[in-house]
């Protein structure tokens, strides 16, 4: 999975799961190529064979 545009979580959660909710444990690669911003939760699951890559600017994590 490749996300090529900017992502604004805008206080919402986003889950990207390439394992089909565990149906395919191997999963696949997940790649974000631009900005990820906003105060929402971001959950990325690449599986046992998938890599997660973020090459764009990331906002500072807030807790």
N, C-alpha and C positions, 0 to 999 in steps of 0.2 A: 504494500500500500504506500502510495506517495501522495503527500499533501503539498501542493506547489504554491498555494496562496497563503496570505497572512491569516492567522487564527486569533480571534479575540474571544476569550472564554466569557467575558462580560458577566462574571459572578455565576456562571452556569458550569455544570460538570460536563466533561467530555471523556468518553471511553472509546478507545480504539483497540480492538481485540482481533488479532489475526488467527486465533485458534478456534474460532466459531464457538465461543463459550466453552472451550475444553474439548470440543468434538474432534479437533485435529491438533493434538498436542505439539506437533512439529511447528505449527504456525508458519509465519512468513515475515519478511522484513517490513518494518514500518519506518518511513522517512518523512521528516518535516523539513522543507527547504527555505521557509521564511519565518517571520516573526510569530512567536507565541506570546500572547499578552493577556492580561485580565486576571481577576482574582478567583476564578473558578478552579475546581479540581480537575487534574488531567491524569488519566490512567492509561498506560500503554502496555499491552501484553503482546510480545513478539513470539512467545512459545519457545520450545527447546532448540529450534534451529533458526529462529528469526532474530535479526539484529534490529535494535531501535537506534536511529540516527537523527540528531537534531542539528542542523547546520545554520539555522537562522538565529537571530537575536532572541534571547529569552529574558523575560522580566525576572526580577529578583523574587524568590519565593517568600511568601508571607504566611505566617502562622497565627 
